[in-house]
Amino acid sequence: MVDPVGVLYNGRITLDADHKEQKWEGTATENTIDCTVTTHTLSVRQVVLGPDAKDEANVVELEVMGFNDKKQRIPIYVSKAGASCVANVEVLVEDQAATFHLVRGGGPVHLSGTHQTETNVIEDDDIEELAEDEDEEEDEVVEDSPNDKNGMRVKNEVFE
């Protein structure tokens, strides 16, 4: 078995009146030429309300796909100028797309954390298992298949 190769990046995004949403594409990617799979984990650790924020409530929500491929919007930060401007949070998104929304207020709200990638080599046994799984999936009849989750692409990803 080959040990996985991991890389950790520090990053940040800023949500404000002009940029009310930020998309992050973190789905696992497969490289068939190199026989590798790269997984992604986004960990948001801190949210800070900027000093230029007006005296209004600022609310940040995270949108992800939940159970049975249903979109879930979860509030992860609520603050107002004059209150505590720094919040330590534990938001973890693994191998899926996510969108951060500033749903109330004009910010600026700064989110910081890490983006970790891990690349694993697919061995011959794993390739045979994947092929068998794909054959089984083709035999199954699926009704109301969900929309393509890979439709979201990051244009200006800051978490790298």
Biotite code that builds the C-alpha atoms (Angstrom):
import biotite.structure as struc

atoms = struc.array([
    struc.Atom([0.000, 0.000, 0.000], chain_id="A", res_id=1, res_name="MET", atom_name="CA", element="C"),
    struc.Atom([1.304, 3.439, -0.935], chain_id="A", res_id=2, res_name="VAL", atom_name="CA", element="C"),
    struc.Atom([1.103, 6.173, 1.691], chain_id="A", res_id=3, res_name="ASP", atom_name="CA", element="C"),
    struc.Atom([-1.176, 9.082, 0.770], chain_id="A", res_id=4, res_name="PRO", atom_name="CA", element="C"),
    struc.Atom([0.293, 12.473, -0.025], chain_id="A", res_id=5, res_name="VAL", atom_name="CA", element="C"),
    struc.Atom([-1.358, 15.370, 1.798], chain_id="A", res_id=6, res_name="GLY", atom_name="CA", element="C"),
    struc.Atom([-1.080, 19.113, 1.348], chain_id="A", res_id=7, res_name="VAL", atom_name="CA", element="C"),
    struc.Atom([-2.450, 21.770, 3.682], chain_id="A", res_id=8, res_name="LEU", atom_name="CA", element="C"),
    struc.Atom([-3.226, 25.305, 2.505], chain_id="A", res_id=9, res_name="TYR", atom_name="CA", element="C"),
    struc.Atom([-4.250, 28.308, 4.592], chain_id="A", res_id=10, res_name="ASN", atom_name="CA", element="C"),
    struc.Atom([-6.930, 30.488, 3.075], chain_id="A", res_id=11, res_name="GLY", atom_name="CA", element="C"),
    struc.Atom([-9.634, 33.057, 3.524], chain_id="A", res_id=12, res_name="ARG", atom_name="CA", element="C"),
    struc.Atom([-12.692, 34.517, 1.866], chain_id="A", res_id=13, res_name="ILE", atom_name="CA", element="C"),
    struc.Atom([-14.448, 37.833, 2.378], chain_id="A", res_id=14, res_name="THR", atom_name="CA", element="C"),
    struc.Atom([-18.188, 38.358, 2.040], chain_id="A", res_id=15, res_name="LEU", atom_name="CA", element="C"),
    struc.Atom([-19.514, 41.895, 1.720], chain_id="A", res_id=16, res_name="ASP", atom_name="CA", element="C"),
    struc.Atom([-22.232, 43.960, 0.023], chain_id="A", res_id=17, res_name="ALA", atom_name="CA", element="C"),
    struc.Atom([-20.580, 43.488, -3.399], chain_id="A", res_id=18, res_name="ASP", atom_name="CA", element="C"),
    struc.Atom([-19.711, 39.784, -2.951], chain_id="A", res_id=19, res_name="HIS", atom_name="CA", element="C"),
    struc.Atom([-22.550, 38.130, -1.064], chain_id="A", res_id=20, res_name="LYS", atom_name="CA", element="C"),
    struc.Atom([-21.648, 34.550, -1.986], chain_id="A", res_id=21, res_name="GLU", atom_name="CA", element="C"),
    struc.Atom([-18.548, 32.451, -2.466], chain_id="A", res_id=22, res_name="GLN", atom_name="CA", element="C"),
    struc.Atom([-18.596, 28.973, -3.990], chain_id="A", res_id=23, res_name="LYS", atom_name="CA", element="C"),
    struc.Atom([-16.089, 26.267, -3.131], chain_id="A", res_id=24, res_name="TRP", atom_name="CA", element="C"),
    struc.Atom([-15.699, 23.142, -5.265], chain_id="A", res_id=25, res_name="GLU", atom_name="CA", element="C"),
    struc.Atom([-14.340, 20.441, -3.023], chain_id="A", res_id=26, res_name="GLY", atom_name="CA", element="C"),
    struc.Atom([-15.470, 17.202, -4.623], chain_id="A", res_id=27, res_name="THR", atom_name="CA", element="C"),
    struc.Atom([-12.978, 14.363, -4.913], chain_id="A", res_id=28, res_name="ALA", atom_name="CA", element="C"),
    struc.Atom([-11.188, 14.168, -8.255], chain_id="A", res_id=29, res_name="THR", atom_name="CA", element="C"),
    struc.Atom([-9.864, 11.091, -10.002], chain_id="A", res_id=30, res_name="GLU", atom_name="CA", element="C"),
    struc.Atom([-6.836, 11.146, -12.300], chain_id="A", res_id=31, res_name="ASN", atom_name="CA", element="C"),
    struc.Atom([-7.066, 8.056, -14.504], chain_id="A", res_id=32, res_name="THR", atom_name="CA", element="C"),
    struc.Atom([-3.659, 8.687, -16.107], chain_id="A", res_id=33, res_name="ILE", atom_name="CA", element="C"),
    struc.Atom([-1.759, 8.696, -12.791], chain_id="A", res_id=34, res_name="ASP", atom_name="CA", element="C"),
    struc.Atom([-4.244, 6.302, -11.121], chain_id="A", res_id=35, res_name="CYS", atom_name="CA", element="C"),
    struc.Atom([-4.836, 8.657, -8.196], chain_id="A", res_id=36, res_name="THR", atom_name="CA", element="C"),
    struc.Atom([-7.792, 10.062, -6.282], chain_id="A", res_id=37, res_name="VAL", atom_name="CA", element="C"),
    struc.Atom([-7.532, 13.447, -4.577], chain_id="A", res_id=38, res_name="THR", atom_name="CA", element="C"),
    struc.Atom([-9.907, 14.253, -1.728], chain_id="A", res_id=39, res_name="THR", atom_name="CA", element="C"),
    struc.Atom([-10.596, 17.732, -0.339], chain_id="A", res_id=40, res_name="HIS", atom_name="CA", element="C"),
    struc.Atom([-11.417, 18.928, 3.165], chain_id="A", res_id=41, res_name="THR", atom_name="CA", element="C"),
    struc.Atom([-12.305, 22.541, 3.969], chain_id="A", res_id=42, res_name="LEU", atom_name="CA", element="C"),
    struc.Atom([-12.073, 23.573, 7.602], chain_id="A", res_id=43, res_name="SER", atom_name="CA", element="C"),
    struc.Atom([-13.289, 27.058, 8.567], chain_id="A", res_id=44, res_name="VAL", atom_name="CA", element="C"),
    struc.Atom([-11.826, 27.981, 11.962], chain_id="A", res_id=45, res_name="ARG", atom_name="CA", element="C"),
    struc.Atom([-12.510, 31.673, 12.466], chain_id="A", res_id=46, res_name="GLN", atom_name="CA", element="C"),
    struc.Atom([-15.017, 34.290, 11.331], chain_id="A", res_id=47, res_name="VAL", atom_name="CA", element="C"),
    struc.Atom([-14.277, 37.997, 11.841], chain_id="A", res_id=48, res_name="VAL", atom_name="CA", element="C"),
    struc.Atom([-16.589, 40.960, 11.323], chain_id="A", res_id=49, res_name="LEU", atom_name="CA", element="C"),
    struc.Atom([-14.539, 43.705, 9.677], chain_id="A", res_id=50, res_name="GLY", atom_name="CA", element="C"),
    struc.Atom([-14.021, 47.095, 11.347], chain_id="A", res_id=51, res_name="PRO", atom_name="CA", element="C"),
    struc.Atom([-15.898, 48.846, 8.511], chain_id="A", res_id=52, res_name="ASP", atom_name="CA", element="C"),
    struc.Atom([-19.128, 46.960, 9.259], chain_id="A", res_id=53, res_name="ALA", atom_name="CA", element="C"),
    struc.Atom([-22.221, 49.068, 9.803], chain_id="A", res_id=54, res_name="LYS", atom_name="CA", element="C"),
    struc.Atom([-24.377, 48.756, 12.898], chain_id="A", res_id=55, res_name="ASP", atom_name="CA", element="C"),
    struc.Atom([-26.531, 45.941, 11.497], chain_id="A", res_id=56, res_name="GLU", atom_name="CA", element="C"),
    struc.Atom([-26.781, 42.208, 11.984], chain_id="A", res_id=57, res_name="ALA", atom_name="CA", element="C"),
    struc.Atom([-24.600, 40.156, 9.651], chain_id="A", res_id=58, res_name="ASN", atom_name="CA", element="C"),
    struc.Atom([-25.598, 36.548, 9.012], chain_id="A", res_id=59, res_name="VAL", atom_name="CA", element="C"),
    struc.Atom([-23.492, 33.995, 7.108], chain_id="A", res_id=60, res_name="VAL", atom_name="CA", element="C"),
    struc.Atom([-25.017, 30.711, 5.958], chain_id="A", res_id=61, res_name="GLU", atom_name="CA", element="C"),
    struc.Atom([-23.349, 27.637, 4.508], chain_id="A", res_id=62, res_name="LEU", atom_name="CA", element="C"),
    struc.Atom([-25.166, 25.767, 1.731], chain_id="A", res_id=63, res_name="GLU", atom_name="CA", element="C"),
    struc.Atom([-24.315, 22.090, 1.211], chain_id="A", res_id=64, res_name="VAL", atom_name="CA", element="C"),
    struc.Atom([-25.982, 18.934, -0.031], chain_id="A", res_id=65, res_name="MET", atom_name="CA", element="C"),
    struc.Atom([-27.398, 16.960, 2.867], chain_id="A", res_id=66, res_name="GLY", atom_name="CA", element="C"),
    struc.Atom([-29.107, 13.624, 3.317], chain_id="A", res_id=67, res_name="PHE", atom_name="CA", element="C"),
    struc.Atom([-30.895, 12.337, 0.185], chain_id="A", res_id=68, res_name="ASN", atom_name="CA", element="C"),
    struc.Atom([-29.201, 15.081, -1.861], chain_id="A", res_id=69, res_name="ASP", atom_name="CA", element="C"),
    struc.Atom([-31.333, 17.853, -0.354], chain_id="A", res_id=70, res_name="LYS", atom_name="CA", element="C"),
    struc.Atom([-29.834, 21.324, -0.161], chain_id="A", res_id=71, res_name="LYS", atom_name="CA", element="C"),
    struc.Atom([-29.228, 22.444, 3.396], chain_id="A", res_id=72, res_name="GLN", atom_name="CA", element="C"),
    struc.Atom([-28.567, 26.043, 4.461], chain_id="A", res_id=73, res_name="ARG", atom_name="CA", element="C"),
    struc.Atom([-27.039, 26.327, 7.905], chain_id="A", res_id=74, res_name="ILE", atom_name="CA", element="C"),
    struc.Atom([-26.276, 29.607, 9.709], chain_id="A", res_id=75, res_name="PRO", atom_name="CA", element="C"),
    struc.Atom([-22.641, 29.534, 10.857], chain_id="A", res_id=76, res_name="ILE", atom_name="CA", element="C"),
    struc.Atom([-22.150, 33.132, 12.027], chain_id="A", res_id=77, res_name="TYR", atom_name="CA", element="C"),
    struc.Atom([-24.298, 35.972, 13.354], chain_id="A", res_id=78, res_name="VAL", atom_name="CA", element="C"),
    struc.Atom([-22.831, 39.233, 14.641], chain_id="A", res_id=79, res_name="SER", atom_name="CA", element="C"),
    struc.Atom([-23.405, 42.951, 14.822], chain_id="A", res_id=80, res_name="LYS", atom_name="CA", element="C"),
    struc.Atom([-20.929, 45.831, 14.975], chain_id="A", res_id=81, res_name="ALA", atom_name="CA", element="C"),
    struc.Atom([-20.231, 46.687, 18.601], chain_id="A", res_id=82, res_name="GLY", atom_name="CA", element="C"),
    struc.Atom([-20.649, 43.064, 19.706], chain_id="A", res_id=83, res_name="ALA", atom_name="CA", element="C"),
    struc.Atom([-17.932, 40.429, 19.684], chain_id="A", res_id=84, res_name="SER", atom_name="CA", element="C"),
    struc.Atom([-16.361, 40.678, 16.230], chain_id="A", res_id=85, res_name="CYS", atom_name="CA", element="C"),
    struc.Atom([-14.417, 37.394, 16.322], chain_id="A", res_id=86, res_name="VAL", atom_name="CA", element="C"),
    struc.Atom([-15.944, 33.926, 16.472], chain_id="A", res_id=87, res_name="ALA", atom_name="CA", element="C"),
    struc.Atom([-14.091, 30.629, 16.587], chain_id="A", res_id=88, res_name="ASN", atom_name="CA", element="C"),
    struc.Atom([-16.084, 28.070, 14.637], chain_id="A", res_id=89, res_name="VAL", atom_name="CA", element="C"),
    struc.Atom([-15.683, 24.449, 13.585], chain_id="A", res_id=90, res_name="GLU", atom_name="CA", element="C"),
    struc.Atom([-17.080, 24.075, 10.082], chain_id="A", res_id=91, res_name="VAL", atom_name="CA", element="C"),
    struc.Atom([-15.872, 21.015, 8.179], chain_id="A", res_id=92, res_name="LEU", atom_name="CA", element="C"),
    struc.Atom([-16.795, 20.263, 4.559], chain_id="A", res_id=93, res_name="VAL", atom_name="CA", element="C"),
    struc.Atom([-15.458, 17.036, 3.066], chain_id="A", res_id=94, res_name="GLU", atom_name="CA", element="C"),
    struc.Atom([-15.525, 16.061, -0.607], chain_id="A", res_id=95, res_name="ASP", atom_name="CA", element="C"),
    struc.Atom([-18.454, 18.178, -1.743], chain_id="A", res_id=96, res_name="GLN", atom_name="CA", element="C"),
    struc.Atom([-19.270, 21.587, -3.118], chain_id="A", res_id=97, res_name="ALA", atom_name="CA", element="C"),
    struc.Atom([-20.308, 24.324, -0.697], chain_id="A", res_id=98, res_name="ALA", atom_name="CA", element="C"),
    struc.Atom([-21.477, 27.926, -0.957], chain_id="A", res_id=99, res_name="THR", atom_name="CA", element="C"),
    struc.Atom([-21.094, 30.605, 1.698], chain_id="A", res_id=100, res_name="PHE", atom_name="CA", element="C"),
    struc.Atom([-23.843, 33.262, 1.655], chain_id="A", res_id=101, res_name="HIS", atom_name="CA", element="C"),
    struc.Atom([-24.003, 36.632, 3.404], chain_id="A", res_id=102, res_name="LEU", atom_name="CA", element="C"),
    struc.Atom([-27.789, 36.591, 3.801], chain_id="A", res_id=103, res_name="VAL", atom_name="CA", element="C"),
    struc.Atom([-28.106, 39.677, 5.974], chain_id="A", res_id=104, res_name="ARG", atom_name="CA", element="C"),
    struc.Atom([-25.938, 42.750, 6.447], chain_id="A", res_id=105, res_name="GLY", atom_name="CA", element="C"),
    struc.Atom([-23.245, 44.257, 4.295], chain_id="A", res_id=106, res_name="GLY", atom_name="CA", element="C"),
    struc.Atom([-20.152, 42.910, 6.027], chain_id="A", res_id=107, res_name="GLY", atom_name="CA", element="C"),
    struc.Atom([-17.309, 42.720, 5.496], chain_id="A", res_id=108, res_name="PRO", atom_name="CA", element="C"),
    struc.Atom([-17.158, 39.272, 7.063], chain_id="A", res_id=109, res_name="VAL", atom_name="CA", element="C"),
    struc.Atom([-13.859, 37.392, 6.809], chain_id="A", res_id=110, res_name="HIS", atom_name="CA", element="C"),
    struc.Atom([-13.759, 33.582, 7.054], chain_id="A", res_id=111, res_name="LEU", atom_name="CA", element="C"),
    struc.Atom([-10.404, 31.856, 7.492], chain_id="A", res_id=112, res_name="SER", atom_name="CA", element="C"),
    struc.Atom([-9.284, 28.279, 7.725], chain_id="A", res_id=113, res_name="GLY", atom_name="CA", element="C"),
    struc.Atom([-7.555, 25.507, 5.840], chain_id="A", res_id=114, res_name="THR", atom_name="CA", element="C"),
    struc.Atom([-8.016, 23.468, 2.676], chain_id="A", res_id=115, res_name="HIS", atom_name="CA", element="C"),
    struc.Atom([-6.430, 20.047, 2.915], chain_id="A", res_id=116, res_name="GLN", atom_name="CA", element="C"),
    struc.Atom([-5.905, 17.760, -0.060], chain_id="A", res_id=117, res_name="THR", atom_name="CA", element="C"),
    struc.Atom([-4.943, 14.120, 0.137], chain_id="A", res_id=118, res_name="GLU", atom_name="CA", element="C"),
    struc.Atom([-3.892, 12.126, -2.901], chain_id="A", res_id=119, res_name="THR", atom_name="CA", element="C"),
    struc.Atom([-4.043, 8.344, -2.839], chain_id="A", res_id=120, res_name="ASN", atom_name="CA", element="C"),
    struc.Atom([-2.752, 5.962, -5.487], chain_id="A", res_id=121, res_name="VAL", atom_name="CA", element="C"),
    struc.Atom([-5.371, 3.550, -6.750], chain_id="A", res_id=122, res_name="ILE", atom_name="CA", element="C"),
    struc.Atom([-3.864, 0.093, -6.800], chain_id="A", res_id=123, res_name="GLU", atom_name="CA", element="C"),
    struc.Atom([-4.858, -2.684, -9.233], chain_id="A", res_id=124, res_name="ASP", atom_name="CA", element="C"),
    struc.Atom([-7.165, -4.298, -6.649], chain_id="A", res_id=125, res_name="ASP", atom_name="CA", element="C"),
    struc.Atom([-8.914, -0.954, -6.111], chain_id="A", res_id=126, res_name="ASP", atom_name="CA", element="C"),
    struc.Atom([-9.386, -0.428, -9.865], chain_id="A", res_id=127, res_name="ILE", atom_name="CA", element="C"),
    struc.Atom([-11.012, -3.867, -10.194], chain_id="A", res_id=128, res_name="GLU", atom_name="CA", element="C"),
    struc.Atom([-13.350, -3.076, -7.266], chain_id="A", res_id=129, res_name="GLU", atom_name="CA", element="C"),
    struc.Atom([-14.276, 0.288, -8.821], chain_id="A", res_id=130, res_name="LEU", atom_name="CA", element="C"),
    struc.Atom([-15.028, -1.396, -12.146], chain_id="A", res_id=131, res_name="ALA", atom_name="CA", element="C"),
    struc.Atom([-17.247, -3.962, -10.396], chain_id="A", res_id=132, res_name="GLU", atom_name="CA", element="C"),
    struc.Atom([-19.054, -1.192, -8.494], chain_id="A", res_id=133, res_name="ASP", atom_name="CA", element="C"),
    struc.Atom([-19.654, 0.713, -11.748], chain_id="A", res_id=134, res_name="GLU", atom_name="CA", element="C"),
    struc.Atom([-21.065, -2.418, -13.388], chain_id="A", res_id=135, res_name="ASP", atom_name="CA", element="C"),
    struc.Atom([-23.440, -2.915, -10.449], chain_id="A", res_id=136, res_name="GLU", atom_name="CA", element="C"),
    struc.Atom([-24.540, 0.732, -10.614], chain_id="A", res_id=137, res_name="GLU", atom_name="CA", element="C"),
    struc.Atom([-25.323, 0.415, -14.318], chain_id="A", res_id=138, res_name="GLU", atom_name="CA", element="C"),
    struc.Atom([-27.595, -2.554, -13.552], chain_id="A", res_id=139, res_name="ASP", atom_name="CA", element="C"),
    struc.Atom([-29.599, -0.558, -11.001], chain_id="A", res_id=140, res_name="GLU", atom_name="CA", element="C"),
    struc.Atom([-32.586, 1.521, -12.101], chain_id="A", res_id=141, res_name="VAL", atom_name="CA", element="C"),
    struc.Atom([-32.547, 4.921, -10.423], chain_id="A", res_id=142, res_name="VAL", atom_name="CA", element="C"),
    struc.Atom([-35.638, 7.128, -10.380], chain_id="A", res_id=143, res_name="GLU", atom_name="CA", element="C"),
    struc.Atom([-35.479, 10.885, -9.868], chain_id="A", res_id=144, res_name="ASP", atom_name="CA", element="C"),
    struc.Atom([-31.694, 10.993, -10.034], chain_id="A", res_id=145, res_name="SER", atom_name="CA", element="C"),
    struc.Atom([-30.354, 14.197, -8.455], chain_id="A", res_id=146, res_name="PRO", atom_name="CA", element="C"),
    struc.Atom([-28.928, 17.074, -10.434], chain_id="A", res_id=147, res_name="ASN", atom_name="CA", element="C"),
    struc.Atom([-25.232, 17.013, -11.192], chain_id="A", res_id=148, res_name="ASP", atom_name="CA", element="C"),
    struc.Atom([-23.468, 18.151, -8.028], chain_id="A", res_id=149, res_name="LYS", atom_name="CA", element="C"),
    struc.Atom([-20.401, 19.126, -10.045], chain_id="A", res_id=150, res_name="ASN", atom_name="CA", element="C"),
    struc.Atom([-22.264, 22.003, -11.722], chain_id="A", res_id=151, res_name="GLY", atom_name="CA", element="C"),
    struc.Atom([-20.705, 24.528, -9.365], chain_id="A", res_id=152, res_name="MET", atom_name="CA", element="C"),
    struc.Atom([-17.222, 25.632, -10.295], chain_id="A", res_id=153, res_name="ARG", atom_name="CA", element="C"),
    struc.Atom([-15.107, 28.100, -8.380], chain_id="A", res_id=154, res_name="VAL", atom_name="CA", element="C"),
    struc.Atom([-14.081, 31.081, -10.439], chain_id="A", res_id=155, res_name="LYS", atom_name="CA", element="C"),
    struc.Atom([-11.974, 32.909, -7.872], chain_id="A", res_id=156, res_name="ASN", atom_name="CA", element="C"),
    struc.Atom([-11.296, 30.346, -5.207], chain_id="A", res_id=157, res_name="GLU", atom_name="CA", element="C"),
    struc.Atom([-9.325, 31.824, -2.364], chain_id="A", res_id=158, res_name="VAL", atom_name="CA", element="C"),
    struc.Atom([-9.112, 28.563, -0.374], chain_id="A", res_id=159, res_name="PHE", atom_name="CA", element="C"),
    struc.Atom([-6.244, 26.872, -2.184], chain_id="A", res_id=160, res_name="GLU", atom_name="CA", element="C"),
])
